Amino acid sequence: MASDEYRLFPCELCGGKQFVEIPEARIYTADQPIHVCKDCGLVQVIRRRSPERIAQVWADDLFKTNYTARIPAVKARQIYVAETIDTHLALTGKQVCDIGAGEGDFVRMLRDDYGAKVFGIEPSTANCVRMREEGIACFDGTAEQFVNSGSERKQFDIVTMIWTLENSNSCRRLMDVAWSLLRERGHVVLATGSRILVPFKKPLHYYFGGINAADTHAFRFSVNTLEGLMAESGFEKTYVNHYIDSDVLCMIGRRTDRSRPIAWAHDDCRRVLEFFTRWHHDTAFYKAS
């Protein structure tokens, strides 16, 4: 069993080692700190456990007790992302790998409703059993383990990560896995919540709140830092949705040969901190329930 040993990490996006803590975060996280990188503005938990341990917590604890995708709100956002992919990349006949496939609802939708050929990577054995019972090919383990497993490499047209990057030990490593699994000029599709440097869409206790270990949700993206993650990982942004008034931030990137740097805009750390201060003050108008 993986251990609960923690260690400090540099910035996952730019490699920086200077951080500022978000003062308001501890109020909502049972006194667990969340930081902002002073160089690029990425919001992150810098004290984290191993990829295997975080995957284990998700598989053995959170999926069993706290989380299911089989509720209307999650189904709605999955449909939104599926329609976005189909509109811009045409799913029929495409080979699609979903990293962090969960209970398999999203890949099942891509297969049954859009005609994609699907494969899931998922650390929960119970979820993999469920997917296989429904005829969905999958790998029982982490994305890093899949790449290192020595099994036949699949080459995909599209790799999807929907509400997955933020729950990993290393979003950069997941992007490297995506890059390695894609065909030349294949596409990665990233979806996460649209919460940072946009109009407030929920009280802060619903965003930071809870008693779960902070490193099970280690990264929180703005449009700039998500595009930066793509750029630093060898993907050129080809599409981003109208995230400013949507609950969803959905971005598509095309795989490049990594021979040239791709420019992206950093977030100002001071602006990010001020945003959370304003959000905290706004939250005081709403009941914590």
N, C-alpha and C positions, 0 to 999 in steps of 0.2 A: 504493500500500500504506500502511495506517495505521502511524503511527510508535510507537516504544516510549517516548515522552515521558510521564513521570509527573508528577502534581501532587497536592497535598494537598487533601482535601475535608473540609467540616464534617460533623457527624453526619447521616447519611442520614435518620434518623427524626425527630429533634427540632431539627436545625439547630445544636446545641451545638458549641462549639469547644474544649472541655476534655476531654481523654482521659487514660486511664491505660493503660499498656502491660501486657499479660498477661506476666509475667516468664518463665513456663514455656514460652510458645509458641515462642520462638526455638530451644529445644532440639530441637523436632520439625519446624521449617520451614526448615531450612538458614539460620538466623539472620535470618529475615524477621519483622518485628514485626506483631503483631495487638493491637488496642486495644479498650478498653471506654469508651463514652461516660459521663462522670461524671454527666450529667443524666438520661439515660433508661436506661442499662444495655445498649444495643445493642452486640454484639460485631461489630467491623468492621475491615477493612483500609482505612486512611485515605489511603494513598498508592497511587493507581490510575492506569491508563491510560484511554484513551478507550473509549466503548462499542464503536466499530467495531473497535478493536484487540483488545479482549477477545473479541469475537465471532469475529474472525479466528483468534485462537489456538485457540479451541474448535473451529472448523470445520476448520482446516488442520493442527492438531497433535494436540490431545487426542482428538478423535473418531477420528483415523486411527491413533493409537498406543496410547492409554491407556484409552479408555472405550468401552464398548458396553452398551446396555440389554438385549442379547439373552443374558442369563444368568439362572438361576433366581431369584436373590435380587431382582433388579430387576423381573423379571416378577411376582413375588409382591407387591411393594409397589405395582405398577401395578394389579393386580387388586384389592388392598385399597382403593385410592383410587377405582377405577371403581365398586366395589360401594357404597362410601360415598356417592358422588354419586348413583347410581341410587336408593339407599334414601331419600335426603333430597330429591332434586330430580326424580326420574323422567326418565331420559335419552331414552326413545323419542320420536323426532320433534324433539328439541331441537337447535337450532343451537349447536354447540360450537366454540370456537376454542382451540387449545392453543398457548400461547406457549413457544417452546423445544421444538419437537416432536421433535427428535432424529431417530432413525431411523424414526419414525412408528408404533412398536408400540402406543403408548397410544391414539392417535386411531384406529388400525385396530381395536383392541379395542372402543372406544366405538361405532364404526360397525357392526362385524360381530356383536358379541355383545349390544349394547344398543339398536341401532336409532337412534343419534344421527346427525345430519348434521354432518360434521366439516370443519374447516379447520385447517391448521397454519402457524405462522410459525417459520422455522428458518434460521439463518445459514449452514448447511453446504449448499453446492450439491449435493454427492454425496448427502446425505440427502434433499434435495428431489427429485432425480432418482429415487431409490428410492421415495419416496412417490407421485410422479406415475405411476410404472410400476404401482403398485397402486391407481390410481384415486383417490388422495387429493389434493384441491385444497390448494395451499400457496403461500406467499410465500417467496421465496429472499432472505433478508435479516434484519435485526434488527426488533424490534417498533417501534422508533422510526422506522425507515425505512419500514415498512409504513404507519404513520399519515401520514407525510410524503410518500408516494409519489405522491399525487394520483390514485391508482386509486380505483375505486368502493368506498366504505366499506361493509363488511358490518356488520350489527347482529346481535349474538348473544344467545342466552338465557344461556349459560354461557361464561365464560373460565376456562381452567385454566392453572396454572403449577405443575408438579410438579418439584421439585429444579431450579428455574430461577432464582428470585429471588436465591439465594445466589451464583449464578455470573455476575451482571450487574455492569455499572459502576454502575448506579443502580436499586435496587429501587423507589424512589419513582416514577421515570419509567415503569417497567414497570407499576406500579399505575395510573398515569395513563392509560397506553395501554389497560389493561383496562377502566377506567371509561368511556373514550371509545368502546369497541367494544360495550359492553353496551346492551341495551334498558333502558328504564326498569324498575327493580326486578328487573333481571337479577342473576345471582350470579357471584361469583368463587370459585374453589376453589384453595386454596394447600396444597401438601404439601412437607414438608421433613423432615429428620431430627429426632427428639426427643432432644436431647443436653444442653441447658443447663438447670441447676437441676432436674434429675431424677436418679433413680438412675443410676450409671455403667453404660453398656451395652456398652462396649468400652474397651480400653486407649487412652490418649491418643495414642499414636503412630499408631493407625489413624484418628484423627479429624483431627489436625493434620499428620500425617506426609506426607512426599513432598518432591520437589524442584521441583514446579511453582511458577510465580510465584503468590504469595499472592493477588494481585488477581483471579485466575481463580476464586477462591472467597471473595468479598469480605465476605459477610454470613453471620452465624450467629444463628439466632433461638431465643428462648425463647417460651413461650406468650404472655407479656405483650408482648414486642416485636413478635411477629407480629400480635397483635390491635391493637397500637398502629399498625402499618403500615397495617392495614385502616382503622382509624378516621381516621387523618390523610389517607387517600386517598379518603374518602367512602364507606366500606363499613361496614355494621353487622353484627357477628358474629351468625350465626344457629346455628352449630354448631361444636363442636370435639370431636375424638375423645378417647378415654381415653389421652392421650399419656403419662401418667406411667409406664406399664409397656409401652408400645408403642415400636418403633423409629421409628414414623411420627408426625409432628405434622401433622394434617390439619384445616384450618379452612375454613369456608364463610362468605361474607359477602354481604349483599344491598346492591346499589347504592342510594345515597341521592341526594338532589338537592344535597347538600353545603351546605345552607342553615343547618345547625346543627352545632356541635362534638359529637363523640362521645367520651365519657370512656373512658380506659383507664389501667391501672396500670403505672407505670414499674418497672423492676428497679433494685434498689439496687446501684450499682457495686461497693461493698465486698463485698457478698454474692457477686456474680459472680466477682470476683477470688479470693475465698476458696474458691469452688467449684472453680476450676481448680487451685488449689494442692492441694486434697484429691485431685482427680483425678490429678494428677501423682504424688502420693505413692502412691496406690492402684496406678498403672501399674507402679511399681517391683516389684510382686509378680509381674508377668507378663513373659514373654520378649518382646523386640522381634523378631518374626519375621513 
